[in-house]
């Protein structure tokens, strides 16, 4: 079973920061406090939707067939994701 990167603290719900990165080949490690990439802050379901959207070259028509949902439903979901990304970008800008 694959382990997924947690998105928020299980204790308080705050956004997690990355503390270290390590190369599996040579074991070089980089330590510090790094922000999570914007797309990592989305739910796994939203990330899957975005990946599928890209695989379908941004075609809502193809996405609606794959998801067995109407074109307007897929378009609304995409609009919701765009809005989520805008909110998360603004939150990140406010933290700086």
N, CA, C and O atoms as CSV, one atom per row, in Angstrom:
chain,resi,resn,atom,element,x,y,z
A,1,UNK,N,N,0.840,-1.172,0.000
A,1,UNK,CA,C,0.000,0.000,0.000
A,1,UNK,C,C,0.890,1.242,0.000
A,1,UNK,O,O,1.832,1.349,0.786
A,2,UNK,N,N,0.569,2.189,-0.908
A,2,UNK,CA,C,1.339,3.418,-1.000
A,2,UNK,C,C,0.969,4.368,0.127
A,2,UNK,O,O,-0.194,4.489,0.512
A,3,UNK,N,N,1.985,5.032,0.638
A,3,UNK,CA,C,1.774,6.048,1.665
A,3,UNK,C,C,1.614,7.392,0.952
A,3,UNK,O,O,2.392,7.719,0.056
A,4,UNK,N,N,0.611,8.164,1.348
A,4,UNK,CA,C,0.374,9.460,0.729
A,4,UNK,C,C,0.889,10.576,1.633
A,4,UNK,O,O,0.833,10.475,2.858
A,5,UNK,N,N,1.382,11.623,1.020
A,5,UNK,CA,C,1.874,12.780,1.737
A,5,UNK,C,C,0.715,13.446,2.471
A,5,UNK,O,O,-0.263,13.836,1.835
A,6,UNK,N,N,0.800,13.584,3.780
A,6,UNK,CA,C,-0.281,14.260,4.511
A,6,UNK,C,C,-0.333,15.727,4.112
A,6,UNK,O,O,0.694,16.329,3.797
A,7,UNK,N,N,-1.540,16.302,4.126
A,7,UNK,CA,C,-1.717,17.687,3.701
A,7,UNK,C,C,-1.863,18.651,4.872
A,7,UNK,O,O,-1.569,19.840,4.745
A,8,UNK,N,N,-2.314,18.141,6.002
A,8,UNK,CA,C,-2.489,19.012,7.161
A,8,UNK,C,C,-2.153,18.240,8.436
A,8,UNK,O,O,-2.124,17.010,8.444
A,9,UNK,N,N,-1.903,18.979,9.502
A,9,UNK,CA,C,-1.541,18.395,10.791
A,9,UNK,C,C,-2.722,17.620,11.356
A,9,UNK,O,O,-3.828,18.154,11.437
A,10,UNK,N,N,-2.502,16.359,11.752
A,10,UNK,CA,C,-3.610,15.587,12.325
A,10,UNK,C,C,-4.037,16.103,13.700
A,10,UNK,O,O,-5.140,15.808,14.160
A,11,UNK,N,N,-3.161,16.875,14.357
A,11,UNK,CA,C,-3.487,17.410,15.680
A,11,UNK,C,C,-4.319,18.679,15.653
A,11,UNK,O,O,-5.284,18.816,16.404
A,12,UNK,N,N,-3.932,19.624,14.768
A,12,UNK,CA,C,-4.621,20.923,14.780
A,12,UNK,C,C,-5.213,21.327,13.436
A,12,UNK,O,O,-5.974,22.292,13.361
A,13,UNK,N,N,-4.869,20.594,12.367
A,13,UNK,CA,C,-5.428,20.896,11.056
A,13,UNK,C,C,-4.672,21.939,10.245
A,13,UNK,O,O,-5.055,22.229,9.111
A,14,UNK,N,N,-3.601,22.511,10.805
A,14,UNK,CA,C,-2.832,23.528,10.077
A,14,UNK,C,C,-2.047,22.886,8.926
A,14,UNK,O,O,-1.773,21.686,8.929
A,15,UNK,N,N,-1.696,23.721,7.948
A,15,UNK,CA,C,-0.910,23.265,6.808
A,15,UNK,C,C,0.471,22.803,7.278
A,15,UNK,O,O,1.112,23.471,8.089
A,16,UNK,N,N,0.918,21.674,6.771
A,16,UNK,CA,C,2.243,21.164,7.110
A,16,UNK,C,C,3.302,21.812,6.236
A,16,UNK,O,O,3.008,22.243,5.120
A,17,UNK,N,N,4.519,21.884,6.726
A,17,UNK,CA,C,5.678,22.368,5.987
A,17,UNK,C,C,6.619,21.187,5.791
A,17,UNK,O,O,6.630,20.255,6.595
A,18,UNK,N,N,7.399,21.229,4.736
A,18,UNK,CA,C,8.392,20.191,4.472
A,18,UNK,C,C,9.664,20.585,5.213
A,18,UNK,O,O,10.131,21.718,5.099
A,19,UNK,N,N,10.227,19.637,5.977
A,19,UNK,CA,C,11.419,19.948,6.766
A,19,UNK,C,C,12.702,19.464,6.094
A,19,UNK,O,O,13.741,20.114,6.211
A,20,UNK,N,N,12.642,18.336,5.395
A,20,UNK,CA,C,13.864,17.864,4.742
A,20,UNK,C,C,13.525,17.089,3.478
A,20,UNK,O,O,12.434,16.541,3.322
A,21,UNK,N,N,14.503,17.066,2.589
A,21,UNK,CA,C,14.430,16.311,1.346
A,21,UNK,C,C,15.687,15.460,1.276
A,21,UNK,O,O,16.765,15.900,1.679
A,22,UNK,N,N,15.549,14.242,0.765
A,22,UNK,CA,C,16.707,13.357,0.710
A,22,UNK,C,C,16.744,12.615,-0.616
A,22,UNK,O,O,15.721,12.126,-1.096
A,23,UNK,N,N,17.939,12.536,-1.205
A,23,UNK,CA,C,18.142,11.809,-2.449
A,23,UNK,C,C,18.248,10.314,-2.134
A,23,UNK,O,O,19.099,9.921,-1.336
A,24,UNK,N,N,17.408,9.475,-2.740
A,24,UNK,CA,C,17.478,8.039,-2.464
A,24,UNK,C,C,18.726,7.377,-3.063
A,24,UNK,O,O,19.104,6.280,-2.652
A,25,UNK,N,N,19.360,8.040,-4.027
A,25,UNK,CA,C,20.526,7.472,-4.679
A,25,UNK,C,C,21.810,7.683,-3.882
A,25,UNK,O,O,22.562,6.736,-3.648
A,26,UNK,N,N,22.062,8.935,-3.460
A,26,UNK,CA,C,23.338,9.224,-2.785
A,26,UNK,C,C,23.167,9.668,-1.332
A,26,UNK,O,O,24.154,9.957,-0.655
A,27,UNK,N,N,21.934,9.723,-0.852
A,27,UNK,CA,C,21.610,10.102,0.524
A,27,UNK,C,C,21.901,11.555,0.875
A,27,UNK,O,O,21.898,11.915,2.052
A,28,UNK,N,N,22.151,12.394,-0.124
A,28,UNK,CA,C,22.291,13.817,0.161
A,28,UNK,C,C,20.981,14.315,0.751
A,28,UNK,O,O,19.905,13.995,0.246
A,29,UNK,N,N,21.070,15.097,1.817
A,29,UNK,CA,C,19.867,15.623,2.476
A,29,UNK,C,C,19.917,17.138,2.507
A,29,UNK,O,O,20.974,17.740,2.695
A,30,UNK,N,N,18.758,17.739,2.321
A,30,UNK,CA,C,18.607,19.190,2.410
A,30,UNK,C,C,17.590,19.445,3.503
A,30,UNK,O,O,16.479,18.917,3.458
A,31,UNK,N,N,17.965,20.254,4.489
A,31,UNK,CA,C,17.051,20.532,5.593
A,31,UNK,C,C,16.725,22.008,5.649
A,31,UNK,O,O,17.537,22.855,5.276
A,32,UNK,N,N,15.539,22.303,6.116
A,32,UNK,CA,C,15.055,23.674,6.240
A,32,UNK,C,C,13.553,23.631,6.434
A,32,UNK,O,O,13.004,22.602,6.828
A,33,UNK,N,N,12.892,24.731,6.164
A,33,UNK,CA,C,11.431,24.755,6.226
A,33,UNK,C,C,10.933,25.241,4.880
A,33,UNK,O,O,11.153,26.390,4.498
A,34,UNK,N,N,10.254,24.343,4.159
A,34,UNK,CA,C,9.807,24.631,2.809
A,34,UNK,C,C,8.285,24.525,2.743
A,34,UNK,O,O,7.677,23.663,3.378
A,35,UNK,N,N,7.682,25.426,1.955
A,35,UNK,CA,C,6.242,25.353,1.736
A,35,UNK,C,C,5.906,24.161,0.852
A,35,UNK,O,O,6.698,23.744,0.006
A,36,UNK,N,N,4.721,23.629,1.069
A,36,UNK,CA,C,4.226,22.553,0.205
A,36,UNK,C,C,3.861,23.170,-1.144
A,36,UNK,O,O,3.367,24.297,-1.181
A,37,UNK,N,N,4.089,22.466,-2.248
A,37,UNK,CA,C,3.638,22.970,-3.545
A,37,UNK,C,C,2.117,23.150,-3.538
A,37,UNK,O,O,1.395,22.396,-2.885
A,38,UNK,N,N,1.651,24.145,-4.264
A,38,UNK,CA,C,0.233,24.499,-4.279
A,38,UNK,C,C,-0.671,23.303,-4.580
A,38,UNK,O,O,-1.687,23.112,-3.912
A,39,UNK,N,N,-0.312,22.503,-5.575
A,39,UNK,CA,C,-1.167,21.369,-5.942
A,39,UNK,C,C,-1.221,20.305,-4.853
A,39,UNK,O,O,-2.196,19.559,-4.767
A,40,UNK,N,N,-0.185,20.226,-4.021
A,40,UNK,CA,C,-0.188,19.263,-2.913
A,40,UNK,C,C,-1.178,19.650,-1.825
A,40,UNK,O,O,-1.538,18.821,-0.988
A,41,UNK,N,N,-1.619,20.896,-1.830
A,41,UNK,CA,C,-2.567,21.356,-0.820
A,41,UNK,C,C,-4.008,20.993,-1.183
A,41,UNK,O,O,-4.917,21.161,-0.370
A,42,UNK,N,N,-4.212,20.498,-2.401
A,42,UNK,CA,C,-5.543,20.057,-2.819
A,42,UNK,C,C,-5.772,18.611,-2.375
A,42,UNK,O,O,-4.823,17.872,-2.111
A,43,UNK,N,N,-7.029,18.228,-2.300
A,43,UNK,CA,C,-7.345,16.841,-1.935
A,43,UNK,C,C,-6.835,15.896,-3.024
A,43,UNK,O,O,-6.612,16.313,-4.161
A,44,UNK,N,N,-6.653,14.632,-2.673
A,44,UNK,CA,C,-6.214,13.644,-3.661
A,44,UNK,C,C,-7.216,13.542,-4.813
A,44,UNK,O,O,-6.835,13.339,-5.966
A,45,UNK,N,N,-8.487,13.685,-4.485
A,45,UNK,CA,C,-9.538,13.641,-5.512
A,45,UNK,C,C,-9.370,14.798,-6.497
A,45,UNK,O,O,-9.484,14.606,-7.708
A,46,UNK,N,N,-9.100,15.996,-5.978
A,46,UNK,CA,C,-8.884,17.152,-6.848
A,46,UNK,C,C,-7.603,16.996,-7.667
A,46,UNK,O,O,-7.568,17.369,-8.839
A,47,UNK,N,N,-6.557,16.449,-7.060
A,47,UNK,CA,C,-5.310,16.209,-7.787
A,47,UNK,C,C,-5.542,15.220,-8.931
A,47,UNK,O,O,-5.037,15.419,-10.036
A,48,UNK,N,N,-6.301,14.162,-8.668
A,48,UNK,CA,C,-6.609,13.165,-9.705
A,48,UNK,C,C,-7.387,13.786,-10.851
A,48,UNK,O,O,-7.145,13.481,-12.018
A,49,UNK,N,N,-8.332,14.669,-10.503
A,49,UNK,CA,C,-9.114,15.352,-11.534
A,49,UNK,C,C,-8.194,16.183,-12.430
A,49,UNK,O,O,-8.318,16.146,-13.654
A,50,UNK,N,N,-7.277,16.927,-11.822
A,50,UNK,CA,C,-6.355,17.770,-12.588
A,50,UNK,C,C,-5.465,16.919,-13.490
A,50,UNK,O,O,-5.256,17.261,-14.653
A,51,UNK,N,N,-4.943,15.820,-12.966
A,51,UNK,CA,C,-4.089,14.936,-13.769
A,51,UNK,C,C,-4.869,14.373,-14.941
A,51,UNK,O,O,-4.365,14.336,-16.064
A,52,UNK,N,N,-6.085,13.938,-14.694
A,52,UNK,CA,C,-6.928,13.407,-15.760
A,52,UNK,C,C,-7.237,14.489,-16.795
A,52,UNK,O,O,-7.222,14.225,-17.998
A,53,UNK,N,N,-7.511,15.687,-16.332
A,53,UNK,CA,C,-7.797,16.813,-17.230
A,53,UNK,C,C,-6.609,17.069,-18.156
A,53,UNK,O,O,-6.786,17.282,-19.355
A,54,UNK,N,N,-5.402,17.047,-17.599
A,54,UNK,CA,C,-4.191,17.256,-18.399
A,54,UNK,C,C,-4.010,16.110,-19.391
A,54,UNK,O,O,-3.675,16.343,-20.552
A,55,UNK,N,N,-4.230,14.871,-18.937
A,55,UNK,CA,C,-4.104,13.712,-19.841
A,55,UNK,C,C,-5.062,13.806,-21.024
A,55,UNK,O,O,-4.773,13.309,-22.113
A,56,UNK,N,N,-6.203,14.449,-20.796
A,56,UNK,CA,C,-7.196,14.609,-21.861
A,56,UNK,C,C,-7.002,15.933,-22.604
A,56,UNK,O,O,-7.918,16.415,-23.270
A,57,UNK,N,N,-5.816,16.514,-22.490
A,57,UNK,CA,C,-5.455,17.763,-23.176
A,57,UNK,C,C,-6.426,18.898,-22.889
A,57,UNK,O,O,-6.658,19.753,-23.743
A,58,UNK,N,N,-6.993,18.906,-21.687
A,58,UNK,CA,C,-7.892,19.978,-21.299
A,58,UNK,C,C,-9.268,19.894,-21.928
A,58,UNK,O,O,-10.005,20.879,-21.944
A,59,UNK,N,N,-9.621,18.731,-22.446
A,59,UNK,CA,C,-10.925,18.569,-23.095
A,59,UNK,C,C,-12.001,18.208,-22.064
A,59,UNK,O,O,-12.003,17.110,-21.506
A,60,UNK,N,N,-12.904,19.145,-21.827
A,60,UNK,CA,C,-14.006,18.883,-20.896
A,60,UNK,C,C,-14.920,17.814,-21.473
A,60,UNK,O,O,-15.496,17.017,-20.733
A,61,UNK,N,N,-15.052,17.799,-22.791
A,61,UNK,CA,C,-15.893,16.795,-23.454
A,61,UNK,C,C,-15.374,15.375,-23.160
A,61,UNK,O,O,-16.153,14.481,-22.831
A,62,UNK,N,N,-14.053,15.181,-23.282
A,62,UNK,CA,C,-13.458,13.870,-22.988
A,62,UNK,C,C,-13.582,13.537,-21.503
A,62,UNK,O,O,-13.838,12.391,-21.134
A,63,UNK,N,N,-13.398,14.546,-20.661
A,63,UNK,CA,C,-13.518,14.334,-19.210
A,63,UNK,C,C,-14.937,13.905,-18.846
A,63,UNK,O,O,-15.123,13.016,-18.014
A,64,UNK,N,N,-15.927,14.527,-19.458
A,64,UNK,CA,C,-17.312,14.187,-19.133
A,64,UNK,C,C,-17.613,12.737,-19.520
A,64,UNK,O,O,-18.368,12.051,-18.832
A,65,UNK,N,N,-17.023,12.277,-20.617
A,65,UNK,CA,C,-17.201,10.859,-21.006
A,65,UNK,C,C,-16.522,9.936,-20.001
A,65,UNK,O,O,-17.108,8.941,-19.574
A,66,UNK,N,N,-15.287,10.263,-19.623
A,66,UNK,CA,C,-14.555,9.414,-18.677
A,66,UNK,C,C,-15.266,9.332,-17.329
A,66,UNK,O,O,-15.376,8.257,-16.739
A,67,UNK,N,N,-15.747,10.474,-16.849
A,67,UNK,CA,C,-16.380,10.530,-15.529
A,67,UNK,C,C,-17.864,10.159,-15.568
A,67,UNK,O,O,-18.514,10.025,-14.532
A,68,UNK,N,N,-18.382,9.997,-16.786
A,68,UNK,CA,C,-19.808,9.712,-16.962
A,68,UNK,C,C,-20.663,10.797,-16.290
A,68,UNK,O,O,-21.641,10.513,-15.599
A,69,UNK,N,N,-20.252,12.050,-16.521
A,69,UNK,CA,C,-20.958,13.212,-15.989
A,69,UNK,C,C,-21.210,14.182,-17.139
A,69,UNK,O,O,-20.511,14.159,-18.152
A,70,UNK,N,N,-22.210,15.027,-16.969
A,70,UNK,CA,C,-22.534,15.987,-18.019
A,70,UNK,C,C,-21.419,17.025,-18.160
A,70,UNK,O,O,-20.653,17.270,-17.229
A,71,UNK,N,N,-21.352,17.619,-19.334
A,71,UNK,CA,C,-20.381,18.668,-19.608
A,71,UNK,C,C,-20.490,19.796,-18.578
A,71,UNK,O,O,-19.469,20.212,-18.030
A,72,UNK,N,N,-21.716,20.312,-18.295
A,72,UNK,CA,C,-21.813,21.391,-17.299
A,72,UNK,C,C,-21.334,20.978,-15.902
A,72,UNK,O,O,-20.772,21.798,-15.175
A,73,UNK,N,N,-21.551,19.722,-15.526
A,73,UNK,CA,C,-21.089,19.246,-14.218
A,73,UNK,C,C,-19.568,19.278,-14.144
A,73,UNK,O,O,-19.000,19.735,-13.151
A,74,UNK,N,N,-18.906,18.790,-15.199
A,74,UNK,CA,C,-17.433,18.789,-15.235
A,74,UNK,C,C,-16.919,20.226,-15.287
A,74,UNK,O,O,-15.935,20.556,-14.624
A,75,UNK,N,N,-17.571,21.076,-16.066
A,75,UNK,CA,C,-17.163,22.485,-16.149
A,75,UNK,C,C,-17.272,23.164,-14.789
A,75,UNK,O,O,-16.391,23.933,-14.406
A,76,UNK,N,N,-18.352,22.883,-14.056
A,76,UNK,CA,C,-18.531,23.456,-12.714
A,76,UNK,C,C,-17.455,22.965,-11.760
A,76,UNK,O,O,-16.947,23.732,-10.942
A,77,UNK,N,N,-17.107,21.691,-11.864
A,77,UNK,CA,C,-16.053,21.150,-10.997
A,77,UNK,C,C,-14.717,21.821,-11.300
A,77,UNK,O,O,-13.948,22.140,-10.393
A,78,UNK,N,N,-14.454,22.029,-12.585
A,78,UNK,CA,C,-13.227,22.720,-12.977
A,78,UNK,C,C,-13.229,24.157,-12.443
A,78,UNK,O,O,-12.215,24.629,-11.929
A,79,UNK,N,N,-14.354,24.844,-12.563
A,79,UNK,CA,C,-14.463,26.208,-12.027
A,79,UNK,C,C,-14.227,26.225,-10.519
A,79,UNK,O,O,-13.562,27.125,-10.005
A,80,UNK,N,N,-14.771,25.229,-9.805
A,80,UNK,CA,C,-14.563,25.130,-8.359
A,80,UNK,C,C,-13.082,24.944,-8.033
A,80,UNK,O,O,-12.569,25.554,-7.094
A,81,UNK,N,N,-12.397,24.102,-8.809
A,81,UNK,CA,C,-10.964,23.881,-8.596
A,81,UNK,C,C,-10.161,25.149,-8.865
A,81,UNK,O,O,-9.222,25.458,-8.132
A,82,UNK,N,N,-10.520,25.869,-9.895
A,82,UNK,CA,C,-9.836,27.127,-10.201
A,82,UNK,C,C,-9.989,28.095,-9.034
A,82,UNK,O,O,-9.030,28.758,-8.640
A,83,UNK,N,N,-11.187,28.172,-8.489
A,83,UNK,CA,C,-11.447,29.050,-7.346
A,83,UNK,C,C,-10.651,28.599,-6.114
A,83,UNK,O,O,-10.098,29.435,-5.399
A,84,UNK,N,N,-10.588,27.290,-5.861
A,84,UNK,CA,C,-9.791,26.779,-4.736
A,84,UNK,C,C,-8.337,27.191,-4.877
A,84,UNK,O,O,-7.712,27.629,-3.911
A,85,UNK,N,N,-7.797,27.050,-6.093
A,85,UNK,CA,C,-6.399,27.409,-6.331
A,85,UNK,C,C,-6.174,28.903,-6.099
A,85,UNK,O,O,-5.161,29.294,-5.519
A,86,UNK,N,N,-7.111,29.739,-6.548
A,86,UNK,CA,C,-6.992,31.186,-6.311
A,86,UNK,C,C,-6.977,31.489,-4.811
A,86,UNK,O,O,-6.175,32.299,-4.346
A,87,UNK,N,N,-7.871,30.833,-4.051
A,87,UNK,CA,C,-7.923,31.069,-2.598
A,87,UNK,C,C,-6.623,30.638,-1.931
A,87,UNK,O,O,-6.098,31.349,-1.075
A,88,UNK,N,N,-6.103,29.476,-2.320
A,88,UNK,CA,C,-4.870,28.977,-1.714
A,88,UNK,C,C,-3.679,29.873,-2.072
A,88,UNK,O,O,-2.799,30.091,-1.239
A,89,UNK,N,N,-3.645,30.393,-3.300
A,89,UNK,CA,C,-2.583,31.323,-3.693
A,89,UNK,C,C,-2.645,32.588,-2.843
A,89,UNK,O,O,-1.612,33.077,-2.387
A,90,UNK,N,N,-3.842,33.120,-2.627
A,90,UNK,CA,C,-4.003,34.323,-1.814
A,90,UNK,C,C,-3.585,34.067,-0.373
A,90,UNK,O,O,-2.968,34.927,0.257
A,91,UNK,N,N,-3.924,32.866,0.165
A,91,UNK,CA,C,-3.510,32.507,1.520
A,91,UNK,C,C,-1.995,32.495,1.605
A,91,UNK,O,O,-1.423,33.034,2.553
A,92,UNK,N,N,-1.335,31.885,0.623
A,92,UNK,CA,C,0.124,31.805,0.622
A,92,UNK,C,C,0.747,33.200,0.539
A,92,UNK,O,O,1.742,33.481,1.206
A,93,UNK,N,N,0.152,34.077,-0.288
A,93,UNK,CA,C,0.667,35.441,-0.415
A,93,UNK,C,C,0.528,36.185,0.910
A,93,UNK,O,O,1.403,36.968,1.279
A,94,UNK,N,N,-0.573,35.941,1.627
A,94,UNK,CA,C,-0.807,36.580,2.920
A,94,UNK,C,C,0.162,36.128,3.985
A,94,UNK,O,O,0.433,36.873,4.927
A,95,UNK,N,N,0.700,34.904,3.857
A,95,UNK,CA,C,1.649,34.356,4.832
A,95,UNK,C,C,3.047,34.950,4.660
A,95,UNK,O,O,3.856,34.913,5.586
A,96,UNK,N,N,3.327,35.491,3.488
A,96,UNK,CA,C,4.698,35.971,3.201
A,96,UNK,C,C,4.939,37.347,3.725
A,96,UNK,O,O,6.035,37.886,3.565
